[in-house]
Amino acid sequence: MRNARRPGPSGGVALRRYPRRAVLGLALFVGQAFLYYAIVFDLGTILNGFFDIGSGSIPYFLAL
């Protein structure tokens, strides 16, 4: 195979070519993870405290 290029680390290439875009993508990725876990782990408390849903029924709401 002539002129075959080895795949390199794409994060380094993105950071060198598009540094602002790479930082923005990383920030959005981390922010999404925090929001996801905040909603998933606090949803049971919110459903039980504000909407008076029994703790036995909360897994049904998480599945939806």
C-alpha positions, 0 to 999 in steps of 0.5 A: 500500500503506497502512501498509506497514512497511519491514523493519528490522534485526532484530538491533537490535530483538532487542537492544533488546527482549530483550537477555539473549536476544540475547546468549545467542543470539550466544554460542551461535552463536559457541560452535557455530562454534568447536566445529564448526571444532575438530572438523572440523580436528582430526578427521584428526589424532585419527583418524590418531594415536589410531585409526591410520587412514591419511591416505588414508582420512581423507576417507572418515570426514569424508564420513560 
